[in-house]
Amino acid sequence: MTAPPLRHPWPAPAKLNLMLRVLGRRPDGYHRLQTVFQFIDRQDRLFFEPRDDGRIRRTSNLAGILEESDLVVRAARLLRDRAGSGLGVDIRVEKQLPAGGGLGGGSSDAATTLVALNRIWDLGLSESELTELGLMLGADVPIFVYGHAAWGEGIGEVLTPIDLPEPWYLVLVPQCEVATAAVFSDEELTRNSAPITIKNFIAGDDRNDCLAVVRRRYPEVSAALDWLATVGRPRLTGTGACVFCTFATAAQARAACSMAPPRFSAFVARGMNRSPLSEVSRV
């Protein structure tokens, strides 16, 4: 199999957390979680141009994201060094997903970089090896390498595939970024939720333990949730800032979207159990 033509984009889709429970804090400071991940059909796009001089460069300017700290650049360097490759790459990122929004944009970009360069550089690493590298970059990277809607445990990296309805979502993007570390270090965060089962989630237990803390710390998120409550059942993805509600049809979601206050960016997206990255990487 060969990778898609170089000038074709590699997708880096967004995700929603449909549930998030915090079960406890680990000795290393991370939290034990239960969550449910589902992809949506909104995505960043990445383009890769191989180099033979070992240099890794990001050729696009991204506001507020320095090249050296960009997860895309870090992922490419980590993969190159792990494989002992002398190859390099120029990476162009076309951003659609907001930073600090809980949609996983940076993590998804990193996962796409790992998957794409594994193919383009012909390294032959397995999915489990790529997942291991992804976890070194961030707790959300493994789900994007995995490529299927999943029940997540551990810090979110222990994944069990789950087949879910694929509804239409109205997503609001408040004009703020949520600092995930600040939410998880907040003294008022619930950290002792009892674990549940997939069956419990399917039956409707889909609370997000971060909701109260995020509402208190971020008034813009709280306002977005309050407005969403006028058109549906509002929910928070991860630690936010993005909030969403579910509709059975695209027409219903778009009608609600048309009423969203101008202070919020809003978009409609379809839920997906399979990531478009998993389809491209098998071409």
N, C-alpha and C positions, 0 to 999 in steps of 0.2 A: 504494500500500500504506500501511496505517496501523499504528502501533505498537500492541502489546497494551494493553488498558485499564490506566489508571494504577494502579489498586489491585492489579493482578496482578503477581506477582513476575517479575523478570528473573533467570535462573539465572547463577551464577558457579561453574562446575564445578572440581573438583580435577583435577590431572594427576599422572601418575607419569613419572619418567625411567626408562626401561627399560634404558638404557645411558648411560654418561658417560665420555668420554675427554678428557683435557687434552693438547692438542697443543703448546702453547707459550704464552708470555706476550707480549702485544702492547706496543708502546711506551707506550700510554696506561694500562697497568696491568691491563687486562682480559685474559682468557685466551681463546685459540682453542680451541674445543670441537667435539666431535661428540657428539650425543645423540639419543635417540629419545623423543618425547613421545606419551603416550596419555592420554585423558581417562578418568575414572571417574565413576560415577553418584552421587557425593556432592558436595554443593554448598552454597555460601552463596546467599542470596536477597536481592535488592536491590529496593527500591521507590522510585519517583521521582515527585515532585509538582512540576510546573513552577511557576515564579514569574515575574512580569513586571518585577521590580525589580532584576534582575541579581545578587541575593544567592545564594550557594551555601552551604548549611548541611547538616551531618550531624545528623540528629535522633535517632540512636541512640547510647547510651553504650557504648563498647567499651573494656574494661579494658586499660590499658597503651598505648592508641593515641590520641594527642592529635589533635583534629580538624584542626589546621593541618598536621600531618605525614601524615595519612591519605592513602594513594594514591587513594582514591575522591574526596576533595575536590580533591586536586591534579590528577587527571585531568579533573574537571569544569571547573576553572578554566583548565587548559591548552586544552581544547577550546573553551570560550567565547571565550578570547582569540584563539586561532588563527582562529576563524570571524568574529571581530568582532561577536559577538552581544551584545545587551543583555539576554538572558534569564537567568534563574536557576533554581534547583531546590532542593528539600528532598530529602535522600537518607536512607533508612532501610536499614540493613544488618542482616540476620539471619545471624549467624555460625554456621557448623558446622565450618569448617576451622581447624585449629590454626595459630597463628603459629609461624614458625620450624620448620615441619614438613617442608618440601620438597614440599608439595602445591600450592604456588603460590597460596595463598588471597588474599593481598593483590594480587598481579599479576592474578589472575582477576577480582577485584572491580573493579580499575582498567579492565580491558578491557571488562567488562560496562558500566561507566559510559560509556566512550567510544562503544560500539556503541549503547547505549540512548539516550543524549542526542543522538547524531547523528540518530536517528530522531525522538525526541520533539520536539527543537528544529527538525527539518526542515532540517538543515544541508546535506545532500547530499554529504558527504565520502566519498571512495572508500575501499575496504578498505586500499589501499596508504597513503593519507594517514593513516588511523587507526592503521595499523601503525607508521608513522613517529613519530606522537605517542606511541604506546605505548612505543617503544624509548627515548624520552626519560625515561620513568618507571621502566623496569626491563627487564632482558634477557629476562625470562619473559613480559612482557605481550604481545608479538607473537603467540605461539602461541595465546593465548586469543582474540585478534582473528581469527586465521586460521581457527580452528574445526575443523581436521581433524588427526588423528594425523599426525605428521610426523617426518622425519629432519631434525635441526637442525645447522647448522654456523655458522661465524662465532663470535659470542658466544651463539649459540642463536637468532638472528633470521633466518638464511638457511634457509628452510623448503622441504622437498620432501615432498609428500603421500605417505603410505605406508599401505597397507591391511594391518592386522594381525589375528590372531585376537583375539576379544573374550572372554577368560577371566574367571573370578571371582578376585578378589584378597582375601586376608586382609591387612589393614593394621594394624600396631601403632603406637601413638603413645606413645613414651616421655615421661616427665614432665620434659622439658627442651626448650629451644630451641637450635637450632644457629645460630651466627653464620657465615653464608656467607662473609663477608669474611675472618674469621679462618682458615677452612679454606683458602681460596685463597691466603692469605699465608703459610701454614705452610711452613717450610723443607723439610719432608720430603714435601710433595706432589709426586707424579709429574707433571712438566710436559712431558715429551718423548715421549709415546706416538706411535707411528706411526699415521697415519690408516688407517681401514678403509673398506670399502664396505657398502652396504645388504645385499648378498649375504652378506658376512661376518657381519653381525649376525643375519640370518635363520638362518644356519648355527649360531649359538650363541655368538658372541663378544659378550657383553653385560656386560663388566666395568665397574665404576665406579671410576675412579682416585681418588676421594675417600674410598673405604671405609676404608683403613688409617688415614688421618689422623683421620677421624671416630671410629673405634673407640678410638683412643688418647686423644683429647681428651674423649670423652663416654662414660663407663662405662655409663650407662643405655641408650644406643643399642647398645653392644656386648652388653649383657645381653639386649636384645630380639632381636638377631640370633641370639644363642646359643639362645634359646628357640625361635625360628622354625625353626631347624635341626632341631628334634625333630619337626616336622610337615611340613616341605617344604624348598625351597631358598630361603634368605633372601637378600634383596636390599635395597639402600639406594636411595631415590629422591632424586636430586640430591645435596645435601650433608646430607640428613636434616633433622630427626630421624626421620621416619617410615621404617619398614621394611616389607617386604611379601614375600609368596610367592603363587604362582599355583596355582589349582585348576581342574579341568575343569568342575566342577558347583558350583552354589550349595550343595547339601547338603554336599559335602565341605568347602567353605570355612567353612560355618556350624558344622560339627562341630568343626573345628580351632579356630574362634573361641571356642567354648564352653569350651575347655580353657585359654585364655590366662590367665596369672597376673593377679590383681587389680591388681598394680602398673602394668600397662599398660592404657591404653584400647585397645580393639580394635574393628574394624568390618569388615564384608564389603561389597564393592562390585564392580559389573560394569565391565569395561573397555569403552570406547566409542571408536570411530574418529571419530565426528562429535560435536561439542560440542552440548549442548542449546541453547546460546546461538545457534548458527548456525541452528537450526530456528526459534526464537522470532523472530529478527531478520528472517526471511523471511515471517512471517505477514502 
